[in-house]
Amino acid sequence: MRKKMDIFYYWFPPAAWMGVIFYMSSQRSISITSHVTTDFVTFKTLHMVEYAFLFFFFFRAFQSLKYLKPNINALCSFCLTMFYSLTDEFHQLYIATRQGRFRDVLFDVVGILVMYVIIKKVRLIQKLL
């Protein structure tokens, strides 16, 4: 029973977060302000944040697999997050008022890399304590 709860505890968050991303990507395109630049910065920042969190959730899930080394963990997390980012942009090609753009995948990569640096820094600080 404990093993099943561990699987749910570690693997439900990335699955749920992918569901949130899918839901948000399925919505019609909106504008927050009348300024194109403000909207652009806002939505691209959201891209970075949502994929930073997805990377974190995958990293945490893979961390639960005790036999994976941290670098392999990060690589697996990166690959899955990138794959989902690509499929999300493909999905948006079929949503009215949305556009799937490779540029958005690049913003997602920035979010992933920022989260990777944060994880590395936190782990380094934990080793020092």
C-alpha positions as CSV (number, residue, x, y, z in Angstrom):
1,M,0.0,0.0,0.0
2,R,2.9,2.4,0.8
3,K,4.4,1.9,-2.6
4,K,1.1,2.8,-4.3
5,M,0.8,6.0,-2.2
6,D,4.4,6.9,-3.1
7,I,3.7,6.6,-6.7
8,F,0.6,8.8,-6.4
9,Y,2.4,11.3,-4.2
10,Y,5.3,11.8,-6.6
11,W,3.7,11.2,-10.0
12,F,0.3,12.8,-9.6
13,P,1.6,16.4,-9.5
14,P,3.3,16.3,-12.9
15,A,0.3,14.6,-14.4
16,A,-2.1,17.1,-12.8
17,W,0.0,20.0,-13.9
18,M,0.1,18.7,-17.5
19,G,-3.7,18.7,-17.3
20,V,-3.7,22.3,-16.2
21,I,-1.4,23.3,-19.0
22,F,-3.6,21.4,-21.5
23,Y,-6.7,23.1,-20.2
24,M,-5.2,26.5,-20.4
25,S,-3.9,25.8,-23.9
26,S,-7.4,24.8,-25.0
27,Q,-8.9,28.2,-24.1
28,R,-9.4,30.9,-26.6
29,S,-6.6,33.5,-26.8
30,I,-7.2,36.5,-24.6
31,S,-5.7,39.9,-24.1
32,I,-5.1,41.3,-20.6
33,T,-4.3,44.8,-21.6
34,S,-4.6,47.0,-24.7
35,H,-0.8,47.0,-24.9
36,V,0.7,44.3,-27.1
37,T,4.0,44.5,-25.3
38,T,2.5,44.0,-21.9
39,D,0.5,41.1,-23.1
40,F,3.5,39.5,-24.7
41,V,5.7,39.8,-21.6
42,T,2.9,38.5,-19.4
43,F,2.1,35.5,-21.4
44,K,5.7,34.5,-22.1
45,T,6.5,34.8,-18.4
46,L,3.6,32.5,-17.8
47,H,5.1,30.0,-20.3
48,M,8.3,30.1,-18.4
49,V,6.7,29.6,-15.0
50,E,4.4,26.8,-16.0
51,Y,7.2,24.8,-17.6
52,A,9.5,25.5,-14.7
53,F,7.0,24.0,-12.4
54,L,6.5,21.0,-14.7
55,F,10.2,20.4,-14.8
56,F,10.3,20.7,-11.0
57,F,7.4,18.2,-10.6
58,F,9.1,15.7,-13.0
59,F,12.5,16.2,-11.2
60,R,10.8,15.5,-7.8
61,A,9.1,12.4,-9.2
62,F,12.3,11.0,-10.7
63,Q,14.0,11.8,-7.5
64,S,11.7,9.3,-5.8
65,L,13.4,6.6,-7.9
66,K,16.4,6.1,-5.7
67,Y,18.5,4.3,-8.4
68,L,18.7,7.4,-10.7
69,K,21.7,9.6,-10.4
70,P,20.9,13.4,-10.2
71,N,22.2,14.1,-13.7
72,I,20.1,11.3,-15.3
73,N,17.1,12.6,-13.2
74,A,17.6,16.1,-14.6
75,L,18.0,14.8,-18.2
76,C,14.8,12.6,-18.0
77,S,12.9,15.6,-16.5
78,F,14.2,17.9,-19.2
79,C,13.3,15.5,-22.0
80,L,9.8,14.8,-20.7
81,T,9.1,18.5,-20.1
82,M,10.4,19.5,-23.6
83,F,8.3,16.7,-25.2
84,Y,5.2,18.0,-23.4
85,S,6.1,21.6,-24.5
86,L,6.3,20.5,-28.1
87,T,3.1,18.6,-28.0
88,D,1.4,21.5,-26.3
89,E,2.4,23.8,-29.2
90,F,1.2,21.2,-31.7
91,H,-2.1,21.0,-29.8
92,Q,-2.5,24.8,-30.1
93,L,-2.4,24.6,-33.9
94,Y,-5.9,23.1,-33.7
95,I,-7.4,25.6,-31.2
96,A,-9.2,28.6,-32.7
97,T,-7.5,31.9,-31.9
98,R,-4.4,30.1,-30.8
99,Q,-1.1,29.5,-32.6
100,G,1.5,26.9,-32.0
101,R,4.9,28.6,-32.1
102,F,8.4,27.2,-31.8
103,R,9.3,30.5,-30.1
104,D,7.1,29.5,-27.2
105,V,9.1,26.3,-26.8
106,L,12.2,28.5,-26.4
107,F,10.5,30.4,-23.6
108,D,9.6,27.1,-22.0
109,V,13.3,26.1,-22.2
110,V,14.3,29.3,-20.4
111,G,11.8,28.4,-17.6
112,I,13.2,24.9,-17.4
113,L,16.8,26.1,-17.2
114,V,15.9,28.7,-14.5
115,M,14.3,25.9,-12.4
116,Y,17.3,23.6,-12.9
117,V,19.7,26.4,-11.7
118,I,17.4,26.9,-8.6
119,I,17.4,23.2,-7.9
120,K,21.2,23.0,-8.2
121,K,21.7,26.0,-5.9
122,V,19.3,24.7,-3.2
123,R,21.0,21.3,-3.3
124,L,24.4,22.9,-2.9
125,I,23.2,25.0,0.0
126,Q,21.7,21.9,1.6
127,K,25.1,20.1,1.3
128,L,26.8,23.0,3.0
129,L,24.4,23.0,6.0
